[in-house]
Amino acid sequence: MPKQWVIPDIHGCYYSLKALIEDQIMPSADDTLMFLGDFVDRGPQSKQVLDYVMGIEQQGCYIVALKGNHEDFFIKAWDEERNRKSFLFFKQANWSKNLWLKHGGKEALESFETDDLSAIPEQYIEWMRKLPLYYETGNYVLVHAGLNFKNNDPFQDEWAMLWLKDYKIIPSKIGNRRLIHGHTPVNLEFIDISVKNSKYPFIDLDNGCYMTNRPGFGNLVALELHSMELKIQPNLDME
């Protein structure tokens, strides 16, 4: 049976991602790699992560790549930079960029070896722009952050899918399936408990790959949806 691997927030940790996929998952041509977003920011190699995932896709491997709030950050900062207007010798401020730089954008910009945001090739921005916000497969719904269950249709709230942290899950509104998400870092013990307990209505897979100075965190994980096998890759980038 083809395997379905879910990989959460990578945050520019290219070597960790490469080791997880090539040394641990070792996917076959029939397997699916499903990413929960936040490919970029915080870690040192956002560009390399994007190149790697885009490369897998171009090779014909089947992937599902969702948009995270950090891709949304990146896109808005880039758009605003391209659309800034000048008055005399002054350009209007790029508030989106200023906010993005404070939340990991600085490291992302450095990975492109430029301090000019508008110089980042449009192909990266358009790839991120087109990413879907959620994916449904079998008994699971995948999303980066969460769903707004106060809505009759939780999938109508795009902000919630990118940013929401605190919410109560109502399984009947998503076909009585389990929600799998990232966005909010939790320790390995909590991930293990939620994976093994099928009564949990959700699985949070984000172990804060970049958080290497915090016990129980700092790993990139992958979950196989049929066997519920969990792979754990210690960070190889934040040394």
Backbone bond lengths (Angstrom), bond angles and torsions (degrees), N, CA, C in turn:
res aa  C-N    CA-C-N  psi(-1)  N-CA   C-N-CA  omega(-1)  CA-C   N-CA-C  phi
1 M - - - 1.464 - - 1.533 109.49 -
2 P 1.340 117.79 131.66 1.473 119.99 176.14 1.527 110.93 -58.96
3 K 1.303 115.77 143.60 1.456 120.72 -178.09 1.524 110.94 -95.80
4 Q 1.325 115.20 153.17 1.458 122.52 177.32 1.528 108.30 -122.84
5 W 1.314 116.01 109.65 1.459 121.50 -177.89 1.525 110.33 -104.11
6 V 1.315 116.34 129.93 1.464 122.20 177.41 1.525 108.80 -107.15
7 I 1.334 115.67 126.79 1.468 122.21 -178.40 1.525 108.30 -123.13
8 P 1.329 118.20 122.78 1.468 120.76 -177.84 1.527 112.18 -86.72
9 D 1.306 115.54 -157.97 1.466 126.61 -171.88 1.526 113.80 -48.78
10 I 1.331 116.60 115.67 1.467 122.85 -177.51 1.526 111.41 -92.06
11 H 1.310 117.32 -37.18 1.468 123.66 174.83 1.532 113.55 50.45
12 G 1.322 115.42 52.63 1.456 118.70 172.75 1.508 115.99 71.18
13 C 1.322 118.22 14.86 1.467 121.48 -179.46 1.526 109.20 -96.67
14 Y 1.305 115.33 78.97 1.467 123.01 -172.44 1.534 112.63 -65.64
15 Y 1.314 117.87 -48.92 1.463 119.70 -176.86 1.530 111.55 -65.06
16 S 1.312 116.23 -34.47 1.466 120.51 176.76 1.529 110.48 -65.24
17 L 1.330 116.18 -43.56 1.464 120.84 179.09 1.524 110.79 -64.26
18 K 1.317 116.62 -45.50 1.460 121.34 -178.30 1.533 110.76 -61.50
19 A 1.328 116.73 -42.89 1.464 120.41 178.59 1.525 111.10 -66.55
20 L 1.317 117.30 -40.43 1.465 121.19 179.95 1.530 110.36 -60.61
21 I 1.321 116.53 -45.76 1.464 120.21 -176.06 1.528 111.49 -76.74
22 E 1.324 117.02 -47.73 1.462 119.84 -170.89 1.525 114.13 -84.52
23 D 1.332 117.78 -27.94 1.463 120.74 -177.49 1.523 113.28 -101.89
24 Q 1.332 117.00 -26.86 1.466 119.24 -176.08 1.521 112.72 -110.87
25 I 1.325 117.92 -55.13 1.468 119.86 -178.83 1.522 110.51 -71.19
26 M 1.325 116.91 -47.63 1.472 123.37 -177.82 1.527 110.35 46.36
27 P 1.327 117.57 62.47 1.472 120.38 -173.10 1.528 112.96 -66.37
28 S 1.332 114.83 147.52 1.454 120.79 172.57 1.526 108.35 -87.59
29 A 1.327 116.28 174.09 1.463 120.62 -177.88 1.528 112.26 -64.87
30 D 1.336 117.12 -22.92 1.468 121.00 -177.70 1.524 113.19 -90.84
31 D 1.319 117.78 -9.91 1.460 120.82 -177.46 1.527 111.05 -77.30
32 T 1.328 115.04 161.04 1.460 121.64 177.69 1.521 109.55 -118.86
33 L 1.321 115.95 132.58 1.462 121.88 173.16 1.515 108.13 -104.73
34 M 1.325 116.21 123.37 1.460 121.61 -176.71 1.532 109.03 -118.30
35 F 1.315 115.96 120.84 1.456 121.97 -175.22 1.528 109.85 -107.53
36 L 1.327 116.38 136.64 1.465 121.58 -175.20 1.529 113.74 -93.12
37 G 1.333 117.68 15.50 1.462 119.81 176.82 1.516 113.23 91.39
38 D 1.331 115.40 -177.03 1.465 123.35 -173.23 1.528 111.16 56.58
39 F 1.327 115.00 56.57 1.454 121.55 173.84 1.524 111.00 -72.20
40 V 1.325 116.06 -27.23 1.468 121.56 -167.32 1.532 112.13 -114.52
41 D 1.361 114.04 171.18 1.473 124.80 173.00 1.535 112.40 77.98
42 R 1.320 113.91 157.88 1.470 125.46 177.01 1.530 112.97 71.77
43 G 1.315 119.18 -59.55 1.453 121.69 178.36 1.524 111.08 -76.63
44 P 1.344 117.55 173.06 1.461 120.61 -169.12 1.521 116.31 -83.78
45 Q 1.342 119.49 -11.63 1.465 118.73 -168.84 1.532 112.52 -134.46
46 S 1.317 116.43 59.89 1.465 120.37 178.74 1.523 111.76 -61.24
47 K 1.325 117.12 -45.93 1.467 120.47 -179.26 1.520 110.96 -59.20
48 Q 1.312 116.74 -43.34 1.457 120.71 -178.35 1.527 111.40 -65.73
49 V 1.330 116.89 -36.53 1.466 120.36 176.14 1.525 109.87 -63.68
50 L 1.330 117.10 -46.30 1.458 120.34 179.05 1.525 110.90 -61.88
51 D 1.326 116.99 -44.58 1.461 120.58 178.42 1.523 111.01 -59.20
52 Y 1.321 116.65 -41.33 1.461 121.29 -177.17 1.531 111.45 -66.84
53 V 1.332 116.38 -48.00 1.469 120.30 -178.61 1.527 110.36 -68.24
54 M 1.334 117.08 -42.72 1.463 120.23 177.09 1.529 110.52 -63.05
55 G 1.323 116.81 -35.12 1.461 121.47 178.35 1.515 111.89 -65.93
56 I 1.335 117.10 -42.73 1.468 121.29 176.67 1.525 109.67 -58.16
57 E 1.319 115.37 -44.45 1.459 120.94 -179.12 1.530 110.78 -62.94
58 Q 1.325 117.04 -43.23 1.466 121.77 -178.08 1.522 111.95 -68.43
59 Q 1.327 117.30 -24.57 1.463 121.40 178.36 1.520 112.37 -77.04
60 G 1.327 116.82 -4.38 1.448 120.94 177.27 1.514 114.18 96.88
61 C 1.321 118.17 1.51 1.465 120.71 175.75 1.524 108.81 -69.26
62 Y 1.334 115.31 145.22 1.460 118.35 -179.03 1.521 109.22 -86.10
63 I 1.316 116.33 116.37 1.458 120.46 177.05 1.522 109.91 -126.80
64 V 1.313 114.91 155.58 1.462 122.98 169.39 1.520 105.89 -122.11
65 A 1.302 116.95 116.39 1.467 121.04 -178.50 1.527 108.59 -118.03
66 L 1.314 116.21 116.73 1.462 121.32 179.45 1.521 110.87 -93.74
67 K 1.305 115.42 157.85 1.464 121.11 177.58 1.524 109.83 -87.10
68 G 1.336 115.50 136.37 1.458 120.92 174.74 1.515 110.77 -109.97
69 N 1.310 116.75 174.50 1.463 119.66 -178.74 1.525 112.12 -65.83
70 H 1.332 118.14 -26.10 1.464 119.09 179.37 1.524 111.95 -76.12
71 E 1.336 118.02 -30.20 1.457 119.09 169.87 1.530 109.69 -65.58
72 D 1.320 116.13 -40.92 1.467 120.80 178.48 1.531 110.61 -61.46
73 F 1.330 117.17 -44.36 1.470 123.39 173.56 1.532 110.69 -52.05
74 F 1.319 114.76 -53.18 1.463 123.24 -175.58 1.532 110.57 -59.21
75 I 1.324 116.56 -48.92 1.467 121.81 -177.91 1.526 111.32 -61.69
76 K 1.322 116.75 -46.51 1.462 120.31 -178.00 1.525 111.29 -64.89
77 A 1.339 116.85 -39.34 1.463 120.36 178.24 1.524 110.52 -64.86
78 W 1.330 117.17 -42.36 1.461 122.01 -179.77 1.528 110.99 -65.51
79 D 1.339 116.09 -45.06 1.470 120.28 179.20 1.521 111.04 -60.20
80 E 1.328 115.48 -45.38 1.463 119.54 -178.09 1.526 110.83 -65.92
81 E 1.326 116.69 -36.16 1.463 120.37 178.65 1.531 110.48 -64.93
82 R 1.313 116.80 -42.11 1.458 121.14 -179.71 1.536 112.19 -68.13
83 N 1.326 116.37 -26.91 1.465 120.54 -174.48 1.530 114.10 -102.55
84 R 1.335 115.95 6.08 1.470 118.28 -179.49 1.525 111.12 -64.17
85 K 1.301 115.47 138.93 1.461 120.88 179.49 1.532 110.48 -103.33
86 S 1.304 114.88 149.54 1.472 120.86 179.99 1.524 110.78 -104.08
87 F 1.327 114.65 147.07 1.465 121.07 172.46 1.519 107.16 -131.50
88 L 1.314 116.50 114.59 1.457 122.51 -171.26 1.535 108.09 57.64
89 F 1.328 118.27 -117.21 1.460 120.11 -179.53 1.527 112.18 -103.93
90 F 1.326 116.73 11.43 1.465 120.32 -175.01 1.522 110.86 -115.99
91 K 1.331 115.47 140.14 1.460 121.02 173.99 1.515 109.35 -104.21
92 Q 1.327 116.06 145.37 1.457 119.33 177.85 1.521 110.30 -63.78
93 A 1.310 116.00 152.59 1.464 121.12 -176.98 1.525 111.15 -67.22
94 N 1.321 115.98 148.48 1.459 122.50 174.26 1.527 107.43 -104.21
95 W 1.328 115.74 92.19 1.468 120.20 -175.31 1.529 110.97 -68.74
96 S 1.325 116.76 -34.31 1.465 119.68 178.53 1.524 110.48 -63.16
97 K 1.332 116.36 -41.26 1.457 120.34 179.34 1.524 110.54 -65.33
98 N 1.326 117.79 -44.05 1.460 121.31 -179.30 1.524 111.21 -58.36
99 L 1.332 116.13 -40.76 1.462 120.82 179.48 1.528 110.78 -71.04
100 W 1.312 116.04 -42.21 1.471 121.46 179.92 1.525 111.26 -61.35
101 L 1.325 117.35 -42.90 1.459 120.78 -179.07 1.523 112.24 -60.94
102 K 1.327 116.83 -31.31 1.461 121.27 -179.58 1.528 112.42 -76.70
103 H 1.328 117.20 -14.76 1.466 121.03 -176.52 1.525 112.02 -118.86
104 G 1.322 116.27 36.54 1.454 120.44 174.53 1.509 114.78 105.99
105 G 1.336 116.84 -7.45 1.453 119.78 179.94 1.516 113.41 -65.92
106 K 1.320 116.19 -28.96 1.473 119.83 179.19 1.526 110.61 -59.41
107 E 1.319 116.19 -45.86 1.460 120.48 179.43 1.532 110.86 -66.70
108 A 1.324 116.58 -37.39 1.466 119.80 178.63 1.518 110.88 -63.69
109 L 1.316 116.21 -43.59 1.463 120.83 179.54 1.528 110.44 -62.46
110 E 1.315 116.39 -41.37 1.467 120.57 179.01 1.530 111.64 -63.10
111 S 1.317 117.36 -32.04 1.465 120.15 -179.58 1.526 111.75 -67.28
112 F 1.334 116.48 -22.64 1.470 121.34 175.45 1.534 111.76 -90.66
113 E 1.323 115.38 2.62 1.468 122.70 178.17 1.531 111.93 55.07
114 T 1.318 115.61 46.63 1.457 121.05 176.65 1.516 109.27 -152.91
115 D 1.335 116.27 154.80 1.458 119.92 171.06 1.519 110.14 -109.62
116 D 1.338 115.61 8.68 1.470 121.79 179.03 1.519 108.48 -105.92
117 L 1.311 116.96 103.61 1.462 121.97 -176.82 1.526 111.60 -58.24
118 S 1.319 117.00 -37.99 1.466 119.98 -177.50 1.522 112.35 -68.79
119 A 1.344 117.31 -12.90 1.463 121.02 -179.86 1.530 112.27 -83.04
120 I 1.310 117.62 -9.65 1.464 120.10 178.71 1.522 108.89 -67.71
121 P 1.319 118.28 126.75 1.469 121.38 -175.58 1.528 112.81 -55.32
122 E 1.308 114.64 138.47 1.458 121.24 -175.66 1.527 112.65 -62.47
123 Q 1.331 118.01 -24.52 1.456 120.44 -177.80 1.531 111.90 -60.50
124 Y 1.341 116.69 -34.05 1.461 119.82 178.79 1.529 110.60 -70.48
125 I 1.311 115.50 -42.65 1.468 120.31 -178.89 1.522 110.54 -64.72
126 E 1.322 116.94 -44.16 1.460 120.15 -177.53 1.520 111.32 -68.99
127 W 1.329 117.17 -34.37 1.473 118.87 175.47 1.518 109.97 -62.45
128 M 1.323 117.22 -45.55 1.460 120.69 179.28 1.528 111.25 -66.80
129 R 1.315 116.79 -37.98 1.461 120.93 -177.14 1.535 111.82 -61.88
130 K 1.328 115.71 -34.63 1.466 120.55 -174.85 1.522 113.68 -85.63
131 L 1.313 117.91 -2.82 1.464 120.21 -178.16 1.524 110.86 -64.67
132 P 1.332 117.83 136.79 1.477 120.52 176.03 1.519 111.32 -71.94
133 L 1.317 115.46 165.59 1.464 120.87 -176.95 1.531 113.11 -97.42
134 Y 1.325 117.54 -19.16 1.468 119.29 178.68 1.525 108.90 -154.36
135 Y 1.326 114.54 166.97 1.464 120.44 179.97 1.523 108.06 -148.60
136 E 1.315 116.46 137.15 1.457 122.55 179.34 1.525 109.22 -111.95
137 T 1.319 116.46 129.45 1.461 120.57 178.88 1.529 109.54 -148.51
138 G 1.304 116.95 121.57 1.460 120.94 177.89 1.519 112.65 54.62
139 N 1.323 115.69 -122.36 1.465 121.48 -177.83 1.525 113.14 -92.57
140 Y 1.336 117.46 17.00 1.460 120.56 -173.13 1.530 112.10 -132.44
141 V 1.319 113.70 150.17 1.462 122.46 168.66 1.520 106.84 -119.61
142 L 1.312 116.29 126.66 1.464 121.58 -179.30 1.520 109.57 -106.31
143 V 1.323 115.32 136.81 1.458 121.40 178.77 1.528 107.56 -154.39
144 H 1.327 117.15 157.40 1.458 118.57 -179.67 1.526 111.82 -68.47
145 A 1.332 116.97 -56.13 1.464 120.42 -171.63 1.517 112.77 -108.39
146 G 1.313 117.98 -64.22 1.453 120.60 -176.43 1.513 111.73 -175.47
147 L 1.317 115.47 -173.86 1.457 121.98 178.93 1.512 109.31 -130.51
148 N 1.316 116.23 147.14 1.456 122.19 178.93 1.526 108.66 -90.10
149 F 1.327 116.23 95.65 1.452 120.89 -177.09 1.531 112.98 -78.56
150 K 1.320 116.67 -0.45 1.462 119.69 172.28 1.528 110.83 -74.50
151 N 1.326 115.61 -21.38 1.463 120.65 175.59 1.520 110.40 -80.65
152 N 1.321 116.02 148.77 1.464 119.18 173.03 1.518 110.10 -60.97
153 D 1.329 116.15 -38.59 1.456 122.18 175.41 1.523 108.10 -115.72
154 P 1.338 117.98 100.84 1.466 120.61 -176.42 1.531 113.62 -61.37
155 F 1.324 117.23 -20.03 1.461 120.37 -176.33 1.526 113.10 -81.46
156 Q 1.319 117.09 0.09 1.466 120.04 179.27 1.524 112.61 -85.39
157 D 1.315 117.96 -16.88 1.461 121.60 -176.46 1.529 109.45 -94.73
158 E 1.332 116.18 95.43 1.459 120.58 -177.17 1.528 111.77 -68.57
159 W 1.320 117.59 -36.96 1.464 120.80 179.03 1.531 110.59 -58.93
160 A 1.324 116.53 -43.36 1.459 120.98 -178.70 1.521 111.54 -61.78
161 M 1.324 117.16 -38.72 1.460 120.17 -178.13 1.525 112.00 -67.14
162 L 1.334 116.46 -24.12 1.460 120.90 179.78 1.526 113.31 -95.44
163 W 1.342 117.59 -30.98 1.460 120.33 -165.64 1.530 116.59 -127.40
164 L 1.306 118.93 -22.60 1.471 121.38 -169.08 1.529 111.93 -63.60
165 K 1.321 116.09 138.25 1.463 121.73 178.19 1.531 112.51 -118.25
166 D 1.313 117.43 -39.23 1.468 121.37 -172.47 1.527 109.61 -111.45
167 Y 1.327 117.06 111.37 1.458 120.26 -178.87 1.530 109.57 -160.65
168 K 1.306 115.69 155.50 1.460 122.07 177.62 1.515 108.70 -103.60
169 I 1.318 116.17 125.76 1.460 120.97 -176.75 1.531 110.50 -80.46
170 I 1.319 115.64 133.98 1.465 122.66 173.73 1.528 106.07 -116.84
171 P 1.333 118.17 94.05 1.465 121.37 -172.15 1.525 114.43 -54.76
172 S 1.331 117.36 -32.88 1.466 119.87 -177.57 1.529 111.87 -62.02
173 K 1.327 117.29 -23.72 1.464 120.14 -179.39 1.524 112.69 -80.51
174 I 1.339 117.19 -8.76 1.470 120.44 176.82 1.534 109.76 -127.00
175 G 1.328 114.84 35.67 1.457 120.08 175.41 1.505 114.64 69.39
176 N 1.342 116.57 26.64 1.465 122.72 -179.06 1.537 112.46 57.57
177 R 1.319 114.93 33.86 1.460 120.91 175.46 1.526 110.08 -100.09
178 R 1.323 115.76 163.22 1.469 121.18 177.91 1.519 109.21 -86.36
179 L 1.312 114.55 144.21 1.460 121.32 178.24 1.529 108.92 -94.54
180 I 1.327 116.37 129.28 1.462 121.51 175.15 1.517 107.81 -116.55
181 H 1.337 116.31 127.13 1.456 119.89 -175.38 1.521 110.98 -146.59
182 G 1.331 115.11 173.31 1.451 123.20 173.36 1.516 108.61 -122.58
183 H 1.349 116.28 -132.82 1.467 124.01 170.47 1.522 114.52 77.52
184 T 1.324 117.51 -45.54 1.464 122.20 -177.27 1.527 109.49 -108.89
185 P 1.337 118.94 106.98 1.465 120.17 -177.00 1.531 112.45 -63.19
186 V 1.332 115.37 134.22 1.468 122.50 175.33 1.529 107.14 -132.91
187 N 1.324 116.80 160.13 1.458 119.47 -176.18 1.528 111.66 -78.10
188 L 1.325 115.42 166.78 1.461 120.48 -176.00 1.520 112.65 -62.47
189 E 1.317 116.70 -34.41 1.463 120.03 179.86 1.518 110.98 -62.23
190 F 1.322 116.42 -43.03 1.466 120.11 179.74 1.523 110.76 -66.38
191 I 1.336 117.15 -41.10 1.465 120.54 177.75 1.521 110.28 -59.91
192 D 1.323 116.76 -45.84 1.461 121.74 -178.79 1.523 111.56 -61.85
193 I 1.322 116.57 -41.68 1.469 120.73 179.96 1.522 110.79 -64.75
194 S 1.325 116.52 -45.65 1.463 119.61 -176.75 1.525 111.90 -69.22
195 V 1.335 117.26 -31.74 1.465 120.67 177.49 1.526 110.42 -68.38
196 K 1.332 116.61 -42.33 1.466 120.84 -174.66 1.524 113.29 -80.76
197 N 1.327 118.19 -21.01 1.471 121.42 -177.92 1.528 109.10 -100.11
198 S 1.318 116.33 101.19 1.467 120.88 -176.41 1.526 112.87 -67.47
199 K 1.341 116.69 -11.14 1.466 119.31 178.80 1.527 112.31 -80.48
200 Y 1.333 116.48 -15.97 1.466 119.52 174.93 1.523 108.24 -64.48
201 P 1.339 117.90 130.56 1.470 119.57 -179.70 1.523 113.00 -76.89
202 F 1.347 117.74 -5.82 1.458 120.37 -178.18 1.528 110.40 -146.83
203 I 1.343 114.54 161.07 1.460 122.50 170.88 1.517 107.38 -131.75
204 D 1.320 116.46 117.34 1.460 122.01 174.73 1.523 107.23 -97.13
205 L 1.350 116.30 116.71 1.461 120.63 -174.40 1.530 114.09 -99.89
206 D 1.313 117.37 -1.43 1.468 119.81 -175.69 1.529 110.40 -79.38
207 N 1.334 115.81 112.22 1.465 120.88 177.63 1.529 111.96 -100.82
208 G 1.339 116.31 13.66 1.464 119.40 179.29 1.514 111.22 61.95
209 C 1.318 116.72 65.09 1.463 121.74 -174.28 1.533 112.78 -51.30
210 Y 1.316 116.65 -34.89 1.472 120.83 -177.47 1.529 112.96 -83.80
211 M 1.336 117.70 -7.02 1.473 122.17 -173.60 1.530 110.41 -90.87
212 T 1.328 116.72 60.30 1.458 120.86 -172.37 1.525 114.01 -74.74
213 N 1.328 117.25 -13.62 1.464 120.31 -178.94 1.525 112.19 -93.21
214 R 1.324 117.27 10.98 1.465 121.19 -177.00 1.526 109.56 -120.19
215 P 1.328 119.00 120.68 1.465 121.63 -178.24 1.530 111.89 -56.83
216 G 1.333 116.04 135.34 1.458 121.13 178.98 1.511 113.89 86.68
217 F 1.342 116.33 -2.44 1.464 121.51 -179.19 1.530 108.70 -124.65
218 G 1.338 116.33 -174.93 1.457 120.54 173.62 1.507 115.40 89.56
219 N 1.346 117.99 19.94 1.458 121.77 178.65 1.528 110.39 -121.04
220 L 1.314 115.63 153.83 1.457 121.64 170.46 1.521 106.89 -103.66
221 V 1.317 116.71 126.12 1.466 119.90 -174.92 1.528 110.50 -114.49
222 A 1.324 114.40 165.09 1.462 121.42 174.03 1.520 107.82 -143.38
223 L 1.329 116.50 139.11 1.464 122.16 -179.32 1.524 109.15 -120.57
224 E 1.346 115.87 129.19 1.462 120.75 175.86 1.522 108.16 -93.61
225 L 1.324 117.34 125.32 1.457 121.21 -167.25 1.523 114.60 -75.95
226 H 1.318 119.15 -22.17 1.463 119.69 -179.76 1.523 111.41 -84.54
227 S 1.311 116.41 -46.28 1.470 120.80 -177.82 1.523 112.48 -92.24
228 M 1.335 117.04 -15.54 1.463 124.27 -173.36 1.532 110.96 60.43
229 E 1.325 115.97 29.84 1.455 121.36 174.85 1.528 109.22 -75.05
230 L 1.323 115.40 135.54 1.456 121.48 -178.41 1.521 109.77 -112.18
231 K 1.325 116.58 124.26 1.457 122.01 174.97 1.531 108.59 -102.55
232 I 1.322 116.32 138.64 1.469 121.02 -178.23 1.523 108.92 -125.36
233 Q 1.333 115.74 119.49 1.457 121.13 179.21 1.522 109.84 -113.34
234 P 1.337 118.70 112.24 1.466 120.27 175.45 1.531 110.71 -60.88
235 N 1.297 116.56 149.19 1.457 121.92 -177.05 1.527 111.02 -63.81
236 L 1.331 116.43 132.92 1.455 122.46 178.45 1.533 111.95 -112.50
237 D 1.337 116.47 3.93 1.454 120.68 -171.96 1.524 114.30 -109.49
238 M 1.311 117.72 -31.68 1.466 121.69 -171.63 1.518 109.92 -97.57
239 E 1.314 116.29 61.91 1.471 119.47 -177.86 1.519 110.53 -108.46
